[in-house]
Structures are given as structure tokens and as C-alpha cells.
């Protein structure tokens, strides 16, 4: 996760429900909730390989793009923006 990112303050060992993480993602301080959902989902979907957090987030982006395409979303693209900024920005910027 990018330095200076807004957080919900999820700590290692916290046991959270998906609902709690989704609620955290909708808050201005929810980047760690979104990151946790992406990493956990990617590892649950593809259990045959060990993935670093970065690899899991990249795979989650692939899953999101595949699903978006399958439901006809032609002008959407999901990407992990931890290393650089692009015109897509981040979720919280859409609602500021």
C-alpha cells in the first residue's frame, strides 16, 4: 500500500467480516480495507500458488477486469495504483 494512504487501522490478527471491510472501503479512510479484500479474495480464488500481497492485488485486478468484461462493462479498467498515479486515480477521489 502506498505511503500516506488513508487507513481504517486494520491490524494483523484482526478478525473482520467482509461487510466490515466493505464498509471500511466506503469511508475516506478505507484503503487498507480495500487492500485486505483484494489480497484475501485473490488468495481464496487461486489457492494453488503462494502470492505476495502485491501479486495478489494484481491478480484481483485481473479478476475484476474479467468480471467487468463478462457483464458488458466496456469502458472500465481496474488496476492497482500503488506505484504510480494514472488518470484512473483511486476510489476515494471519485467522491471527494
GROMACS elastic network, one bead per residue, 0.5 to 0.9 nm:
[ bonds ]
;  ai    aj funct       b0    kb
    1     4     6  0.88134   500
    1     5     6  0.70559   500
    1    31     6  0.80713   500
    1    32     6  0.76010   500
    1    35     6  0.74286   500
    1    54     6  0.86528   500
    1    81     6  0.89225   500
    1    82     6  0.58526   500
    1    83     6  0.87536   500
    2     5     6  0.55602   500
    2    81     6  0.83606   500
    2    82     6  0.51205   500
    2    83     6  0.71700   500
    3     6     6  0.89595   500
    3    82     6  0.87426   500
    4     7     6  0.88889   500
    5    29     6  0.81414   500
    5    30     6  0.89221   500
    5    31     6  0.66505   500
    5    32     6  0.82022   500
    6     9     6  0.89035   500
    6    28     6  0.69366   500
    6    30     6  0.62626   500
    6    31     6  0.57095   500
    6    32     6  0.74966   500
    7    10     6  0.75994   500
    7    24     6  0.86205   500
    7    28     6  0.81268   500
    7    30     6  0.50519   500
    7    31     6  0.53925   500
    7    32     6  0.52577   500
    7    33     6  0.75704   500
    8    24     6  0.64034   500
    8    25     6  0.84538   500
    8    27     6  0.82527   500
    8    28     6  0.87938   500
    8    29     6  0.52943   500
    8    30     6  0.51581   500
    8    31     6  0.73078   500
    8    32     6  0.62707   500
    8    33     6  0.67790   500
    9    29     6  0.85266   500
    9    30     6  0.85462   500
    9    32     6  0.72956   500
    9    33     6  0.87154   500
   10    13     6  0.87436   500
   10    14     6  0.67487   500
   10    32     6  0.67592   500
   10    33     6  0.73211   500
   10    36     6  0.87766   500
   11    14     6  0.56826   500
   12    15     6  0.88530   500
   16    19     6  0.81475   500
   16    20     6  0.62544   500
   16    21     6  0.69688   500
   17    20     6  0.52782   500
   17    21     6  0.65979   500
   17    22     6  0.88145   500
   18    21     6  0.50566   500
   18    22     6  0.61039   500
   18    23     6  0.85170   500
   18    37     6  0.74793   500
   19    22     6  0.51224   500
   19    23     6  0.61169   500
   19    24     6  0.85293   500
   20    23     6  0.51161   500
   20    24     6  0.61478   500
   20    25     6  0.87037   500
   20    33     6  0.83830   500
   21    25     6  0.61901   500
   21    26     6  0.88277   500
   21    30     6  0.80720   500
   21    32     6  0.86586   500
   21    34     6  0.69996   500
   21    36     6  0.77077   500
   21    37     6  0.69064   500
   22    25     6  0.50200   500
   22    26     6  0.65718   500
   22    30     6  0.85708   500
   22    33     6  0.69460   500
   22    34     6  0.72677   500
   22    37     6  0.79646   500
   23    26     6  0.53299   500
   23    27     6  0.67627   500
   23    30     6  0.81045   500
   23    33     6  0.83493   500
   24    27     6  0.52581   500
   24    28     6  0.81901   500
   24    29     6  0.71087   500
   24    31     6  0.79086   500
   24    32     6  0.81954   500
   24    33     6  0.56009   500
   24    34     6  0.77142   500
   25    28     6  0.75700   500
   25    29     6  0.73975   500
   25    31     6  0.61441   500
   25    32     6  0.77270   500
   25    33     6  0.53745   500
   25    34     6  0.53389   500
   25    35     6  0.88904   500
   25    91     6  0.86866   500
   25    92     6  0.86803   500
   26    29     6  0.80956   500
   26    30     6  0.64076   500
   26    31     6  0.89718   500
   26    34     6  0.89250   500
   26    91     6  0.85686   500
   26    92     6  0.78160   500
   27    30     6  0.52583   500
   27    31     6  0.86062   500
   27    92     6  0.80343   500
   28    31     6  0.80139   500
   28    92     6  0.61284   500
   28    96     6  0.87316   500
   29    32     6  0.79620   500
   29    33     6  0.86985   500
   29    92     6  0.86348   500
   30    33     6  0.51866   500
   30    34     6  0.65006   500
   30    35     6  0.87322   500
   30    92     6  0.85828   500
   31    34     6  0.51699   500
   31    35     6  0.61441   500
   31    36     6  0.85879   500
   31    91     6  0.88371   500
   31    92     6  0.85755   500
   32    36     6  0.60324   500
   32    37     6  0.85926   500
   33    36     6  0.50841   500
   33    37     6  0.62264   500
   33    38     6  0.86476   500
   34    37     6  0.51661   500
   34    38     6  0.62009   500
   34    39     6  0.86842   500
   35    38     6  0.51607   500
   35    39     6  0.61643   500
   35    40     6  0.85094   500
   35    53     6  0.87757   500
   35    57     6  0.72428   500
   36    39     6  0.52590   500
   36    40     6  0.59455   500
   36    41     6  0.82975   500
   36    57     6  0.89959   500
   37    40     6  0.53153   500
   37    41     6  0.58562   500
   37    42     6  0.84084   500
   38    41     6  0.53086   500
   38    42     6  0.60773   500
   38    43     6  0.85884   500
   38    53     6  0.89541   500
   38    56     6  0.70304   500
   38    57     6  0.54532   500
   38    58     6  0.86847   500
   38    59     6  0.85306   500
   38    60     6  0.55816   500
   38    61     6  0.80137   500
   39    42     6  0.53525   500
   39    43     6  0.62345   500
   39    44     6  0.86167   500
   39    51     6  0.89460   500
   39    52     6  0.87338   500
   39    53     6  0.59796   500
   39    54     6  0.80860   500
   39    55     6  0.84471   500
   39    56     6  0.50355   500
   39    57     6  0.53867   500
   39    58     6  0.89013   500
   39    59     6  0.86407   500
   39    60     6  0.71679   500
   40    43     6  0.52767   500
   40    44     6  0.61081   500
   40    45     6  0.86502   500
   40    56     6  0.78978   500
   40    57     6  0.89278   500
   41    44     6  0.50655   500
   41    45     6  0.60865   500
   41    46     6  0.85654   500
   41    56     6  0.82669   500
   41    57     6  0.89573   500
   41    60     6  0.70571   500
   42    45     6  0.52284   500
   42    46     6  0.61042   500
   42    47     6  0.82733   500
   42    51     6  0.87855   500
   42    55     6  0.88876   500
   42    56     6  0.53375   500
   42    57     6  0.70062   500
   42    58     6  0.87019   500
   42    59     6  0.61759   500
   42    60     6  0.51720   500
   42    61     6  0.89807   500
   42    63     6  0.80792   500
   43    46     6  0.53546   500
   43    47     6  0.56209   500
   43    48     6  0.87516   500
   43    49     6  0.82772   500
   43    50     6  0.78831   500
   43    51     6  0.72093   500
   43    56     6  0.64379   500
   43    59     6  0.89150   500
   43    60     6  0.88149   500
   44    47     6  0.57527   500
   46    49     6  0.68385   500
   46    50     6  0.89089   500
   46    59     6  0.89703   500
   47    50     6  0.73689   500
   50    56     6  0.89662   500
   51    54     6  0.77717   500
   51    55     6  0.55394   500
   51    56     6  0.56685   500
   52    55     6  0.51520   500
   52    56     6  0.61393   500
   52    57     6  0.86579   500
   53    56     6  0.50414   500
   53    57     6  0.61959   500
   53    58     6  0.86244   500
   54    57     6  0.52117   500
   54    58     6  0.62283   500
   54    59     6  0.86360   500
   54    80     6  0.87529   500
   55    58     6  0.50768   500
   55    59     6  0.61223   500
   55    60     6  0.85623   500
   56    59     6  0.50497   500
   56    60     6  0.60957   500
   56    61     6  0.86596   500
   57    61     6  0.62879   500
   57    62     6  0.87532   500
   57    79     6  0.87360   500
   57    80     6  0.67785   500
   58    61     6  0.51286   500
   58    62     6  0.65091   500
   58    63     6  0.88703   500
   58    79     6  0.72680   500
   58    80     6  0.63516   500
   59    63     6  0.63117   500
   59    64     6  0.86962   500
   60    64     6  0.61926   500
   60    65     6  0.86167   500
   60    78     6  0.89625   500
   60    79     6  0.88927   500
   60    80     6  0.89893   500
   61    64     6  0.50509   500
   61    65     6  0.61542   500
   61    66     6  0.85640   500
   61    77     6  0.84909   500
   61    78     6  0.54367   500
   61    79     6  0.54575   500
   61    80     6  0.67876   500
   62    65     6  0.51229   500
   62    66     6  0.61180   500
   62    67     6  0.86139   500
   62    78     6  0.76005   500
   62    79     6  0.80525   500
   63    66     6  0.51197   500
   63    67     6  0.61791   500
   63    68     6  0.85433   500
   64    67     6  0.51577   500
   64    68     6  0.60090   500
   64    69     6  0.85331   500
   64    77     6  0.82775   500
   64    78     6  0.64428   500
   64    79     6  0.89388   500
   65    68     6  0.50507   500
   65    69     6  0.61266   500
   65    70     6  0.85866   500
   65    73     6  0.88643   500
   65    76     6  0.76395   500
   65    77     6  0.60491   500
   65    78     6  0.58939   500
   65    79     6  0.85570   500
   66    69     6  0.52105   500
   66    70     6  0.62360   500
   66    71     6  0.89368   500
   67    71     6  0.64567   500
   67    72     6  0.87802   500
   67    73     6  0.86268   500
   68    71     6  0.54283   500
   68    72     6  0.64348   500
   68    73     6  0.50812   500
   68    74     6  0.76117   500
   68    76     6  0.71525   500
   68    77     6  0.81320   500
   68    78     6  0.89185   500
   69    72     6  0.51341   500
   69    73     6  0.52373   500
   69    74     6  0.62311   500
   69    76     6  0.82899   500
   70    73     6  0.74685   500
   71    74     6  0.88225   500
   72    75     6  0.89911   500
   73    76     6  0.59250   500
   73    77     6  0.88741   500
   74    77     6  0.84985   500
   77    88     6  0.83298   500
   78    88     6  0.85469   500
   79    88     6  0.84324   500
   80    83     6  0.81050   500
   80    84     6  0.89885   500
   80    90     6  0.89472   500
   81    84     6  0.56777   500
   81    85     6  0.60083   500
   81    86     6  0.75213   500
   81    88     6  0.86374   500
   81    89     6  0.73600   500
   81    90     6  0.74460   500
   82    85     6  0.77483   500
   85    88     6  0.77692   500
   85    89     6  0.62724   500
   85    90     6  0.87451   500
   86    89     6  0.58352   500
   88    91     6  0.87945   500
   89    92     6  0.85015   500
   89    93     6  0.66514   500
   89    94     6  0.81207   500
   90    93     6  0.55554   500
   90    94     6  0.71706   500
   91    94     6  0.55368   500
   91    95     6  0.74798   500
   92    95     6  0.56797   500
   92    96     6  0.65162   500
   93    96     6  0.53384   500
